[in-house]
Amino acid sequence: MEDLYETKFDPETYLNEFYLMTGKNRRFASFMLCQLSQTFSSGKYKGKRLIEIGTGPTIHTLISASAHFEEIVVSDYAEVNRREVEKWLRDEEGCFNWNRHIQFACDVEGRSRTPAVVKETLRQKIKHVLKCDVNLENPFQPLTVEPADCIISSLCLEAACKDREAYRRSLEAVVGLLQPGGVLVMIGDLSETFYTVGDQRFPVVSLSQEFIEDTLCELGMSVQHFNRQKLTNTEDRSDIEANFYLVAHKE
Ligand SMILES: C[S@@+](CC[C@H](N)C(=O)[O-])C[C@H]1O[C@@H](n2cnc3c(N)ncnc32)[C@H](O)[C@@H]1O
């Protein structure tokens, strides 16, 4: 499964197909950015370290959180994705333009920060772009990363795991990276078995709300918030039924 991401995942095609903030993708982005803004503007979640797991070639999930943590570590299995994030961090020519997402999040946040401040904050606080593999007990092996106050993960675990048992194990590994009292913010897909990037199909573990909540509970997490956005799928590019957004506390 991982090698599929190392060899067949094209970050440019992915970003252009899912993150141009147009059509149905605007609906998903709006849902996600509004939820993230609500979570972090509550003032309940702040601290020293935030880790994002399976960041892919993106940075949008960190916009609202970036105001509340001192340092951010991002990570992904595929080198092409880590390079894409580094390109954006260095503001290199040809890097993806996240201005629409950043402007949207600033508007939702009541314009307390300007897009320029958000970009500067992200570029200054993202200190490390690391390789991770959620199928390992320590996803950062051979490194040991200090536990985080907050972990964000979006659309990663269901793409990285071959079945529900592997999903449970990788969620356990992710929860293991969190301090007691820390918060997990997860975005994902429900009842999806595949999605497509360009001509390439990627398998996905089909999840239900009940399975995710039960698994988190077994891992000592208490789910504070679970929201879903239903989708009507008319295309053959994915069989997703809904997106979910959850916030859970480590007891
Ligand atoms: C659908 S993309 C999601 C990317 C991004 N987080 C987003 O929300 O758009 C799935 C991501 O999971 C990463 N991935 C796949 N297998 C992985 C693994 N074993 N460990 C960590 N990340 C993995 C892929 O490289 C890819 O970036």
The ligand as an SDF file (V2000), in Angstrom:
LIG
                    3D

 27 29  0  0  0  0  0  0  0  0999 V2000
   -5.5280   11.1280    0.5450 C   0  0  0  0  0  0  0  0  0  0  0  0
   -3.9190   11.6760    0.9490 S   0  0  0  0  0  0  0  0  0  0  0  0
   -4.2630   12.8810    2.2140 C   0  0  0  0  0  0  0  0  0  0  0  0
   -3.2990   14.0310    2.1820 C   0  0  0  0  0  0  0  0  0  0  0  0
   -3.6850   15.2360    3.0350 C   0  0  0  0  0  0  0  0  0  0  0  0
   -3.5590   14.9610    4.4420 N   0  0  0  0  0  0  0  0  0  0  0  0
   -5.0580   15.7500    2.7200 C   0  0  0  0  0  0  0  0  0  0  0  0
   -5.8900   15.8890    3.6370 O   0  0  0  0  0  0  0  0  0  0  0  0
   -5.3340   16.0540    1.5590 O   0  0  0  0  0  0  0  0  0  0  0  0
   -3.2690   10.2960    1.8440 C   0  0  0  0  0  0  0  0  0  0  0  0
   -1.8980   10.5620    2.3800 C   0  0  0  0  0  0  0  0  0  0  0  0
   -1.4830    9.4690    3.2150 O   0  0  0  0  0  0  0  0  0  0  0  0
   -0.0950    9.2660    3.0060 C   0  0  0  0  0  0  0  0  0  0  0  0
    0.2600    7.8830    3.4160 N   0  0  0  0  0  0  0  0  0  0  0  0
    0.0460    6.7280    2.7340 C   0  0  0  0  0  0  0  0  0  0  0  0
    0.5390    5.6770    3.4240 N   0  0  0  0  0  0  0  0  0  0  0  0
    1.0530    6.1820    4.5690 C   0  0  0  0  0  0  0  0  0  0  0  0
    1.6910    5.6010    5.6920 C   0  0  0  0  0  0  0  0  0  0  0  0
    1.9010    4.2850    5.7690 N   0  0  0  0  0  0  0  0  0  0  0  0
    2.0960    6.4250    6.6950 N   0  0  0  0  0  0  0  0  0  0  0  0
    1.8750    7.7610    6.6260 C   0  0  0  0  0  0  0  0  0  0  0  0
    1.2800    8.3710    5.5830 N   0  0  0  0  0  0  0  0  0  0  0  0
    0.8680    7.5920    4.5660 C   0  0  0  0  0  0  0  0  0  0  0  0
    0.0730    9.4970    1.5220 C   0  0  0  0  0  0  0  0  0  0  0  0
    1.4100    9.6980    1.1480 O   0  0  0  0  0  0  0  0  0  0  0  0
   -0.8220   10.7010    1.3000 C   0  0  0  0  0  0  0  0  0  0  0  0
   -0.1300   11.8860    1.4780 O   0  0  0  0  0  0  0  0  0  0  0  0
  1  2  1  0
  2  3  1  0
  2 10  1  0
  3  4  1  0
  4  5  1  0
  5  6  1  0
  5  7  1  0
  7  8  2  0
  7  9  1  0
 10 11  1  0
 11 12  1  0
 11 26  1  0
 12 13  1  0
 13 14  1  0
 13 24  1  0
 14 15  1  0
 14 23  1  0
 15 16  2  0
 16 17  1  0
 17 18  1  0
 17 23  2  0
 18 19  1  0
 18 20  2  0
 20 21  1  0
 21 22  2  0
 22 23  1  0
 24 25  1  0
 24 26  1  0
 26 27  1  0
M  CHG  2   2   1   9  -1
M  END
$$$$
